[in-house]
Each structure stands twice: as structure tokens, then as C-alpha cells.
């Protein structure tokens, strides 16, 4: 598997950046750490990785590949366990979002339980054979205390999406792999149900891979939430539902945040145009789908530290706009069911209704927002829609995609469109020429500059 690129070793980097020189540097830092019996604070790796290595040392995990993760269940026990596991209900969705692409790209797609036991491992056949040699297989336990630092185990340990590349793995047997994983929670209780993971080579050590697993986890939680029974409203002393229990929830609340910087929230016949910051807060709460505490919400909203007093002040102002019947506190939550335009697009993609999903997609989610939760879901949703359009092979859908600001410089989409148009037609020649022109331009334009330009055009 190709691992010629790995992650930047910048301790402050939240997402590893691909560099050709960092793979050997990471291995050198790892070697120094394990031979010194655990440097208290290893330099040259991200804080997330340094903390994980310290936990692994304390648990007695072997770093030299001499002990592989254990197989915890027989095949018969595993089959019975999987049938009754809550994530079995969304396995079809996760396979559609991650599984097919992983197999095509030479990668693996995995789903594990809350203890780190891998329930399903699927993907490229050659990658599966290599993974089995290090016990990355169904029934094996890939928690941190059994397998060392790895994306599924560390994501479960810290309770948030994680990307681990090459030499960041504590066990040297995994240094030829990179992985990205995100936890999946019970939408009713918030408890961990398990984890979804992509594992493979250098292309897993990129922001899109992390966005893909987080997006898949969010969609899985949304699917699980839709299956929840609606609890009856509590009765008052007179045996009737108190007015306060239904205030503001007579109808589902609607949130529109695609292609706009100021979201529109419709509730009880009134439309509120939210400020950019309030838009980020409402979108983050809608994505969480459950109550969250202030420290978690602050991380969703900014990579920089947000003082608790600042966050409380923003939420107080937002509550004055929305009313206490819609916005709860301790933990913060949207108290009524919220129908979102980005959620509807995701659901349509999952159902295979690509034409309707593309029609409903008005543009990137809060295009100018830099809130981590918004950025990751924005990327994930656009990637899922793009993949659905390309996979459809429908010339009409492809034309609509490339004619939009966010698809205008998608060379693969232009080339796919050219292949779907009649041979010898002027439209086919024009589409092919556009694809060649974009490829030529991308070879000259630096990667970062090209991404910035595309993002800027999508915002205009």
C-alpha cells in the first residue's frame, strides 16, 4: 500500500498535512519515544498523538509489533453479536457512504463497537489480506489499550473524529497504514455505540477522508434518530398537556443554511434571519442532534479557545431571538424537531434520489463559516453529492453540477460528462476541452492556491 506521504509532525496541526519527508521523521520520533521508555512529552508529534502514546505506555502496549490485537469472539459469536448491535440498522447506509468508495480506492472500511471490537471490515481484497496479517479483521479488538494509537481506538478514547497517519501509530506493525475514524453515538442518550473507520494509504492522510467519516457518522446518527419513537408530552396536574410543553413546537422547525451565510430559521410561521455566529451555533446544535455542554460546543465553533462567558453571552442573545421553548441550556440543545435543508440533501443521497438531492442543494453549508463542525460537514456533504452525481452517469445531472459554481472546475466531472455525450458532438468536444484545460491549469497552480480559488468562487 502506498504510504510515500504521511502527516506533518506539527504538534498544533489539527489535521495532518501530507509531506513526503514526514514519514521518516515520524518514525524517528516514535523510535526515540519507545526506546527512552516513554518521554514525558514527545516533541515532533501532535498533542493528540503524544497523549495517546503516553496512555499506551501506561497500559503496557507493546510498540514493536510483537503482540497483535486479540480476537475476542468466534465467528459464530460475532455473527450473533452483530445481528443485535444497534449499528447493524445503519450498516447499509455506512456501506453506501464509505464502503463502495473504499473498495474502489484500494482501502478498507470498518465498523467497530464501543469497546473497539471490529464488527465489519470490508474493502479492497488485497488490502484485506494485508490487514488480516496484523489482525485488523472482524472480531479483533482495536481499542487503544489493546492495539495502541490508531484511529478507531483513539476516536473512542477521546470521543471525537481522529486521523492517525503512518508513524503516529504506537504499534510499529501499523506504520504502513493511515486511518481516519469517527465515533457514532446513540441520538437518544449520547452514549457511544461504536466507530466508523477508513484505513489505507496516503490518501487517507488527507482532510477529505476525515470529513467523510465524520459525515458518515453524523448521517448514521440522524438515521438512528429518525427511528426513535416520539415520547408523549408530560401531563399537567389537570391531566392535560401544559401549554409550555408544546410552545414553539406545533410544527417542525425549518432551518435553511445551504448557500447562505445567514441561516433562515422558520418557527411557528415566523422566519428569523440569524447572524453568521448564531447560524453557526444553530447548525452545530442541529448536527449534534442532542444536548451538548459548553466545552464541546466551543470546540465545534472554533479552533481557538472560546471563553465560557463569551459563549454564554452568544447563547443568551440567541435565546432572546428564538425563545426558551426552542433553545435549551445545561446542556445546550434545540428542543423541537428541526428539519434542515442539508439534512434533507443527505437523506436524498442515501435514498439514491440524486436528481432531487442536487435540486435541493443550494450551495455549500454556511460558505464563509470557519467553525470546525460546519467546515467538516460542508466538505462531507459536497463530497457525497459529487460522488453521487459522478456515479449516476447521468449527463443531465453532470451538466447541472459543472454549471454550478462549486462544480465549475471539477475536471473529473467535465471528463465524465464528455464520455456521456454523443460521440463527435460539439458538446462532447467542448466538455473534453474544458477537462483538459482544468488539468493543465492545475498542474501549474499550487494546490493550496487552487483550493482557495475554488472556495472563493463558491462563496461569490
Secondary structure, 3 states (H helix, E strand, C coil): CCCCCECCCCCCCCCCCCECCHHHHHHHHHHHHHHCCCCCCCCCCCHHHHHHHHHHHHHCCCCCCCCCCCECCCHHHHHHHHHHCHHHHHHHHHHHHHHHHHHHCCCEEEEEECCCEEEEEEECHHHHHHHHHCCCCCCEECCHHHHCCCHHHHHHHHCCCEEEEHHHCCCHHHCCCEEEEEEEECCCCCCEEEEEEEEECHHHCCHHHHHHHHHHHHHHHHHHHHCCCCCCCCECCCCCECHHHHCCCCCCEEEECECCCCCEEEECCEEEECCHHHHHHHHHHHHHCCCECHHHHHHHHCCCCCCHHHHHHHHHHHHHHHCCCCEECCCEEECCCEEEHHHHHHHHHHCCCHHHHHHHCCCCECCCCCCHHHHHHHHHHHHHHHHHHHHHCCHHHHHHHHCCCCCCCCHHHHHHHHHHCCCCCHHHHHHHHHHHHHHHHHHHCCHHHHHHHHHHHHHC
